[in-house]
Amino acid sequence: MDNNVPHSTSLNEYGHYATDLPPQTHSNYHPSGLMTSPYPTTSQQQHPVSNDDVASTATSTMNTGNIDQPSTMKTAPSTISRIGYDEREMKMYELVVCQQPLHARMCGFGEKDRRPIDPPPIVQLIVSQQNQEPVDVQTLQIPFFVLHVTLWSADRNEERNIISNPPKCTRVLMGSLVSSPSLLKNPDGEQGLYFAFPDLSIRTEGRYTLRFSLMKLVSADFQTDAKSKIIAQVFSDPFTVYSAKRFPGMTESTDLSKAFAKQGLKIPIRNDVRGRKSDS
């Protein structure tokens, strides 16, 4: 085994080295420390990825359950690492949830009344060498990175993506479940790679968390036995989905959301938000 591998030599279930670091709390944004790069920004170049693009690596097995609550899909792996090591490329990939979801209003089972999670979750990708030196993002194949999101219980033990009412199964987490990275500057002017999920909504009320899984798409044209593997994973903080009557209202957009919107990222911006009137 290579002696230059990071300090933890345990392999996670996806065949990558994982470093077990204590969980960290983050404010609205997290300085990236990445080197600046002339790579085109979001307004100049965008590489959308559809849900079908990652179907082979991020599928869900549907189980029967109760119509009132999302059914238990599977148990979370015993070790979830937000830092993964790619042995072939000898790079470390770290996921940081720099904008945590706070709350949402349930959207029910209709298709028209879609209420997004507030604020929109944003995840930063930090890439470094074995010696923890930051990697110049210009050297990365940015369009081949994909971040997939799934819905889990607040304790991170059960997947909650499906409501089963035989013979029909219904998705609980709605919206675009995959995101491509964008090269953006945070409010401090620091450049980094960010994944945004501005249109996620949830059908049923309750306490949930989001799990983000980073994958790098691999083409068999350039590599034999090519497989797209999950490199790193990270959970969001738990958040609450309210019924329409109990929902406290949307919050004002964060500085991070506003900064990204000015750079061309398609993300909803709210400047003047009024709180709900208390019930008399």
N, C-alpha and C positions, 0 to 999 in steps of 0.2 A: 504493500500500500504506500502511496506517495506520502512522504513526511511533511510535505508543504500544505497538506490539507488543513482547513481550519481546525481550531482547538477541539471541537467535538467530533468524534469519529463515528458516531452512531448514524446509521442510515434510517431515514424515515420510510414510510410505506411506499413511497414513490421512487425509491432508488437514489435519493439525493441526500447529501449530508445536511443535517439540521443542527443549528445551534439553539440550545434552550436558554433563552434570555427571559428575565422577568417581564411581565406586562408593563407597558408604559402608558401614561395618560398624555393626551395631546390637546392643545388648544385648537383654535380654528384652522391654523396652518402650521406646518412643520418645515423648518429650514432644511433644504435638501443637501446642500454642500456639493452638489454636482457641478462639474465644469460647464462653462458656457459653450454653446455650439451654434454654428450657422445653420443647423438643420431647420427646415421650414416649420413655422409655427402653425397653430390650428387654423388660422385664417388663410394660410397659404396652401396647406396640404392636409387632408383628412383621409383616413383609411377606415371606413365603417366596416364592422364585422357583424354578420347576422347570427341569430341563434343557431342556425343550421351548420355554421362553420365549425362549431365546437361540439356538435351533437355526439360525435364519436368519443369525446374525452370528458364530457360533462353531462351525462344522462342521468335520469332519475328512474327508479323502479317503483311503480305505483302499487300501493297496498290498499286493501279495503279498510274502511274506518267509519267514523261518525260524521254525518253531514254538518254537525254544528261546529266541529273543530277540525283543523287540518290533521290529517292522519300522520302517524309516525312512519317516517320513511326508512331511516336507518340510524344507527348509533354513530356518533362522532368518533373518529379515530382517537386513540389514547394520547397521541402526540401531535399537536398542531403547531407548526413552527412558522413564524412570520419571516424567518430568514432561511433561505434554501441555498444549497451549493450545487452548481452544475459542474460535474466532474469533467465532462467532455470539453467544455469551454473554460473551465477553471475560473469561474466568476461566482460571486455571491449576490443573491437577489433578496432585497428586503422590502416588505410591504408595510406601509404606515398609513393608518386611517387618519388623515389630517383634518377631515370634516366629518364628525360623527352625526348619525341620524338622531333626532330628538324625539319626534312624535309624528303621527300621521292620522288622517281620518279614513276610516274604512270605506272602501269604494263599493262594497256589496257585490252582487252577481250580475249587475248590468254592465254594458260595454261603453256607455256614454259618460257616466259620472266617475271619472278617474281622478283621484286625489293623490298627488305625489307625496312621497316621504319628505319631511321638512326638518332640517335643510337637506339638500341633495347630498348623498354620501360621495366623498371624494377620497381616493386612495393614491398615495404617492409610491412610485417604484424607485428604489435607490440601488444602484448597481456598483459593485466594487470588486477589486482584485482580491487574491488570497491574502495579501498583506494589508487589506482594508483601505487601500488607496482608491479614491473614486475613479470610475471609468468615464472616459470622455464619451458622451452620448452620441457623438458623431460616428463612433465606431460600432454602434449597436444597430441591429436590424430591427428598428423600432416597429415597423408595420406587422411583424410576426408575433409580437407580444399581445396576449389577450387576457383580460380579467373577467372571470365568470362569477356571478353572485347567486347564492342560494339562501333560502329562508330557514332559520333554525329557532328552536325554543330559546328562551332567555338564559337557561342554564347551559346551553350549547350541547345538549345531549341528544336532541331529536330533531330530525329534519322535518320541516313543516311546509313543503312546497305544494302538496296535493290534498284536496278534499275529495274523498271517494264516496259516491252515491251510486252503487252498481245499477246499471252497467256503465255509468258515466263517471269520469274523473275530471275534476276542475282544478286548474292552477290557482294557487292562492297569491303568489307573488307575480304581479303583472308588470308589463313594460319591457324595456330592452335589458336582457339579463347578461349581456356581454358588452364590453367596452374596449376600445383601442386607446393606446396612450397618446397624450398630446403634450408637446413641449411648450411649457408655459412658465411665466414668472409669477411668484407669489407677491403679496403686498410689500414685501421687503426687497423686491427686485431680484430675488434668487431664482435661478432657472432650474427646472426639474421636469420629470416625467410624471404625468398625472392621469388617472382614470376617473371619469365622472359618470354618475348614474342619476340624471336629472328627472327621469320619468317613471321611477319605480312606485308602485302602489300596491296595497294589500287589501284583500277582500274582507277579511274578518278581523274583529277586534281582539286584543290580547297583548301579551308581552313577548317580544321577539328579539332576535339578533340576526345580523347578516354575516354570512361567511363568504369571503372573497378568495378565489383560487386563481393563481397566476399560471398561465400556460404559454409556451412558445411553440408556435406552429412550425412543423418540420416537413419539408418536401422530400418525397422518395426519389425525386430526380437528381438530388445532390448527395444523397446519403442512403446507403442500403439499410434495410430493416428500420426505417425511420418511424419513430413514434413520438407523438406530442404528449409530453408528460406534465403533470402538475409540479411546478418548481417550488412554490411557497404558498402559504395560506395565512389568512388573518381574519379574526372576528371583529365586528364592530361592538360598541357598547350596547347593552340592552336598551330598547326603546318601547314606547307604548303606542298601540293603535287604538284610537277611540271610536266610539259610535258617533253618529252625526250630532246627537244631542249633547254629548259630553266633550266633544272636541274643543279645546281652548282657543283655536285659531292659529293661522300661519304666523310665523315670526318674520322679522325683517331680514332680508338677505345679508349674509355675512360679508366681511371685507374680502375674503378669499373668493367667494362666488362673484362678487362685483369685479374683482381684478381679472378673473378668468373671462368673464363676459366681455370686458373691454378688449380682450385679445382675440375674440372671435368664437369662444366656446359657446355652444348653444345651451344655455342654462337660464331658467326663469329668474327674473330679478324683481324683488318687491322693495320699494323704498318707503312707502307710507302704509304702515300696518296698524289697524285699529283692533284693540282687543274686543272679545265678545262681551256683550252686556250680560250682567248677572241676571239669573232668573228671579223675577219678582215674586 
